[in-house]
């Protein structure tokens, strides 16, 4: 009988701390992972996108950003929501954020508007080759986007002027 009681004490003494430490470890891990998970709901996502568009029309870009972010909670693959975010960030002067969101959206769907907007940002940054590639791709999807044709013509004019300047500089050196 003494052996049984002694065995129980030994088991309780050694096993209890081991059991409680593994339970504490699991509890700590679950606390660190408490993230709000939304169930996919494309209809609700579309409603937030529509709200974001309304905010844009009324020049409330900060509120639109919140709407597009909420849309992405319900549909994290919505290229349209990423475009909306990119558009708002560009309007707010947050070009790096705009580029990031547009690139993510383009991974899910190559929307002509996203391609054109990213191309425009690159154009303003002086990244003409990347800009042209995006403009041409956008035109294959929406050939009637006349603003892209205008931007490409402007870039071609700049290219010609730079070539002429380059030729003049090389003849001046001779």
C-alpha positions in Angstrom: 0.0 0.0 0.0 2.8 2.4 0.8 4.4 1.7 -2.6 1.1 2.6 -4.3 0.8 5.8 -2.4 4.4 6.7 -3.0 4.0 5.9 -6.7 1.0 8.2 -6.9 2.9 11.0 -5.2 5.9 10.6 -7.5 3.6 10.6 -10.6 1.7 13.7 -9.4 4.9 15.4 -8.4 6.6 14.9 -11.8 3.6 14.6 -14.2 1.5 17.5 -13.0 4.2 20.2 -13.7 4.7 18.7 -17.2 1.0 18.7 -17.9 0.4 22.2 -16.7 3.4 23.6 -18.6 2.2 22.1 -21.9 -1.3 23.5 -21.2 0.3 27.0 -20.5 2.3 26.7 -23.7 -0.8 25.9 -25.8 -2.6 28.8 -24.1 0.2 31.2 -24.9 0.3 30.1 -28.5 -3.4 30.5 -29.0 -3.3 34.0 -27.4 -0.7 35.1 -29.9 -2.8 33.8 -32.8 -6.1 35.6 -31.9 -6.8 37.1 -35.2 -10.2 38.2 -36.3 -11.2 35.8 -39.0 -14.0 36.7 -41.3 -15.9 34.2 -43.3 -15.6 34.8 -47.0 -18.6 36.8 -48.2 -18.3 38.2 -51.7 -21.7 40.0 -51.5 -20.6 41.8 -48.4 -17.3 42.6 -50.0 -19.0 44.1 -53.0 -21.1 46.3 -50.7 -18.0 47.7 -49.1 -16.4 48.2 -52.5 -19.5 50.2 -53.6 -19.3 52.2 -50.4 -15.6 52.9 -51.1 -16.5 54.2 -54.6 -19.1 56.5 -53.1 -16.5 57.9 -50.7 -14.2 58.5 -53.7 -16.9 60.4 -55.6 -17.3 62.6 -52.5 -13.5 63.0 -52.2 -13.4 61.1 -48.8 -10.4 59.0 -49.7 -9.5 58.1 -46.1 -13.0 56.7 -45.5 -12.8 54.9 -48.9 -9.5 53.2 -47.7 -11.4 51.8 -44.7 -14.2 50.5 -46.9 -11.8 48.8 -49.3 -9.9 47.3 -46.4 -13.2 45.9 -45.0 -14.0 44.5 -48.4 -10.7 42.6 -48.4 -11.6 41.1 -45.0 -14.5 39.4 -46.7 -12.8 38.7 -50.0 -9.0 38.9 -49.8 -8.8 38.0 -53.5 -10.7 41.0 -54.8 -8.6 42.8 -57.4 -11.2 45.5 -57.5 -10.7 46.3 -53.8 -7.0 46.4 -54.2 -7.4 48.8 -57.2 -9.6 51.0 -55.0 -7.0 51.0 -52.3 -4.3 51.8 -54.8 -6.3 54.6 -56.3 -7.0 56.2 -52.8 -3.4 55.9 -51.8 -2.2 57.6 -55.0 -4.7 60.4 -54.4 -3.4 60.7 -50.8 0.2 60.9 -52.1 1.1 57.5 -50.6 2.7 56.2 -53.8 4.6 53.3 -52.2 1.4 52.0 -50.6 -0.5 52.4 -53.9 2.2 50.4 -55.7 2.0 47.7 -53.1 -1.7 47.3 -53.2 -1.9 47.5 -57.0 0.7 44.8 -57.4 -1.2 42.5 -55.0 -4.4 43.0 -56.9 -2.7 42.3 -60.2 -1.7 38.9 -58.9 -5.3 38.0 -58.6 -6.6 39.6 -61.8 -5.0 41.8 -64.4 -7.5 44.6 -64.4 -7.0 47.3 -67.1 -7.6 50.1 -64.6 -5.0 48.7 -62.2 -2.4 48.3 -65.0 -3.0 51.8 -66.2 -2.8 53.3 -62.7 0.4 51.5 -61.8 1.8 52.5 -65.2 0.9 56.1 -64.4 2.6 56.0 -61.1 5.7 54.5 -62.7 5.6 57.2 -65.4 5.7 60.0 -62.7 8.6 58.2 -61.1 10.5 58.1 -64.4 10.3 54.4 -64.8 9.2 54.7 -68.4 10.0 51.1 -69.6 7.9 49.6 -66.8 5.2 52.2 -67.4 5.0 51.5 -71.2 4.7 47.7 -70.6 1.8 48.2 -68.2 0.1 50.8 -70.6 0.3 48.4 -73.5 -1.1 45.5 -71.5 -3.9 47.7 -70.3 -4.7 48.7 -73.9 -5.0 45.1 -74.9 -7.7 44.7 -72.3 -9.5 48.1 -72.9 -8.5 49.5 -76.3 -10.7 52.6 -75.8 -8.7 54.0 -72.8 -7.7 57.2 -74.7 -5.8 58.6 -71.7 -3.3 55.8 -72.0 -2.7 56.6 -75.6 -2.1 60.2 -74.6 0.3 59.2 -71.9 2.2 57.0 -74.4 2.4 59.8 -76.9 3.8 62.1 -74.2 6.4 59.6 -73.3 7.3 59.1 -76.9 7.7 62.8 -77.4 10.0 62.9 -74.3 12.0 60.0 -75.7 12.5 61.8 -79.0 13.6 65.0 -77.2 16.1 63.1 -75.2 17.4 61.4 -78.3 17.8 64.8 -80.0 19.5 66.2 -76.9 21.8 63.2 -76.8 22.8 63.6 -80.4 23.4 67.4 -80.0 25.6 66.7 -76.9 27.6 64.1 -78.7 28.2 66.5 -81.7 29.1 69.4 -79.4 31.8 67.3 -77.8 33.4 66.6 -81.2 
